[in-house]
Amino acid sequence: MGEQFIRLLAGRVSEREQQLLVMAYSSLRRRVAETLLRLYEPTANDPEATIQLSREDMAAMVGTAPESLIRTLSEFNQSGLIELTPGNIRVVQPEKLRCAHW
């Protein structure tokens, strides 16, 4: 049981390290796309599922100012990758978000 707990903690540390590397070396678009995909994955089987998170909270997750996040989300919306409604984000084309060369 103790070994499972250590593995769980080690996995979380590795995940956090990866997130910090992404934040440090990736473009803003890539960071926003990665965050959207991370939030989308648990609901991937439900085509109507939305991400319900304030822009301020999401900006903190991405590591940017809310204004920069909103601008990037608007670009993704105009490109048809996501749909924005007040208080909700729906990922429409996850594969394009995942494979884009930002």
N, C-alpha and C positions, 0 to 999 in steps of 0.2 A: 504494500500500500504506500509506503514511503517513497519507493522508487517511482510510482505513478505520479505522485505529487511533484517530485523533482523534475520529471519529464514534462509535466504540465507547465511548471514555472519556466523551465528552459525554453520550451516552445514559445511561450509568451515573450520572453526576453528576445529571442530571435526575431519574432514578428515585429516587435517595437524597434529593434535595430534596423530592420528592413524599411520600416516606415520613416525613420529618421534619415536614412540614406536617400530615400525617394524625395523627402522634403528638401534635403540639402543640395541635391544634384539634378533634380528634374525641373522641367519648365512648369510654369503655373498651369498650363493646359493639361499636362501629363498628371500633375498632382490632383487636379480637380477630377479628371477622368478616373484615376485610381480610387479616389475617395468615393465617387459615385458608384463605381463597380463594387467596391467593398460593402457599401450600404445596400446595393441592389441584390447581391448574391443570395441572401437568405430568402428573398421573395421571388427568385427567378422563375419559379413555376407558376406564378400568378401574373398574367399579362396586365391586369388592372391595378396591381400593387403600386403604391407610391412611396417615396421617401418623404417623411414628415419631420423636418428638422429646420430650425431657424437658420437664416442665412448667416447670422453671427456665429452660431455654434459650428456650422459647416466650415466657415472661414477659419475658425480656430483649429479645426481638424486638419485643414489643408495647409495652414500656416501662412495665411495671407490676410489682407484687409477685406472686410465685407464688400467694399466697392469693387475691388479686383475680382472677387468671387462672382459677384452679380454680373459683371461685364463678361466673364468667361462663360457663365451659365447662359447668358443671352446669346452668345456666339454658338454654343452647342444647340440651343433651341432653334436658332435660325438655320442651322445645318441639318435639323431634323434628327439629331442624336437623342434629344430629350424633349419632353413637353413640360412647360412650366405653367403652374396655376398658383394662385395665392396660397402659400403655405405648403405646397406639394411639388415634388419633382418626380416625373415618371421617366424611367430609362426606356427609350424606344428601340435603340439599336446598340445593344451592349457589345456586340462583336466589333462594330466600327469604333466604338470608344476604346476597346481593348487593343485593337490593331493599328490605330492611327499613329502616324509618325509626327509627333508634336515637336 
